Amino acid sequence: MRLTEEYFRQDALYVSKNLLGKFLCRNIDGKIIKLRITETECYMGKDDTASHASKCKTNRNQPMFKQGGCAYIYLCYGIHNLFNVVTGPRNSPQAVLIRGVENYNGPGKLTKALQINRNLNGVDLTKSKEIWLENENLENCNSENLKYEIIEAKRVGINYADQKDKERLWRFILKNK
């Protein structure tokens, strides 16, 4: 079942943990690929110095100021497109970086494999036919496969942030038990 507008209106800290185990879905030339989300990072907006939105609204971070449920995709190091899910209400710039999905650890690897690029920046994930997120269909699952734990860790690649924000355990990793 596709995640709804109401789901994405929640804050990034909640969504970043809750997205673990859900599916990132991509339609590539009519072929639907669904991969379980295994790693996320939370960015809490203006008060989080690790967030792109901490200083001001720019052309680059403009999707972060939309209502939760859209994609925020930016170019990192001039090489990798990184895929984020915007959360929270309009003008409350929060986002969740999808750092890993099954078989693809690393945000650049997953976007390359799923052909996610800046053409999808700002896309409404609740309505798009190209990219969206889904909840597990529990009727088709063996309950043994649902046992996992969440590891909390420091975020990666935020050396520019204030020390308190560098220390936050806002990176979440799904680990099977």
Secondary structure as GFF3:
##gff-version 3
##sequence-region A 1 177
A	DSSP	alpha_helix	5	8	.	.	.	ID=ss1
A	DSSP	alpha_helix	12	18	.	.	.	ID=ss2
A	DSSP	beta_strand	23	28	.	.	.	ID=ss3
A	DSSP	beta_strand	31	43	.	.	.	ID=ss4
A	DSSP	three_ten_helix	45	47	.	.	.	ID=ss5
A	DSSP	three_ten_helix	62	65	.	.	.	ID=ss6
A	DSSP	beta_strand	71	76	.	.	.	ID=ss7
A	DSSP	beta_strand	80	87	.	.	.	ID=ss8
A	DSSP	beta_strand	94	101	.	.	.	ID=ss9
A	DSSP	beta_strand	104	105	.	.	.	ID=ss10
A	DSSP	alpha_helix	107	113	.	.	.	ID=ss11
A	DSSP	three_ten_helix	118	120	.	.	.	ID=ss12
A	DSSP	beta_strand	131	134	.	.	.	ID=ss13
A	DSSP	three_ten_helix	138	140	.	.	.	ID=ss14
A	DSSP	three_ten_helix	143	146	.	.	.	ID=ss15
A	DSSP	beta_strand	148	153	.	.	.	ID=ss16
A	DSSP	alpha_helix	163	167	.	.	.	ID=ss17
A	DSSP	beta_strand	171	176	.	.	.	ID=ss18
###
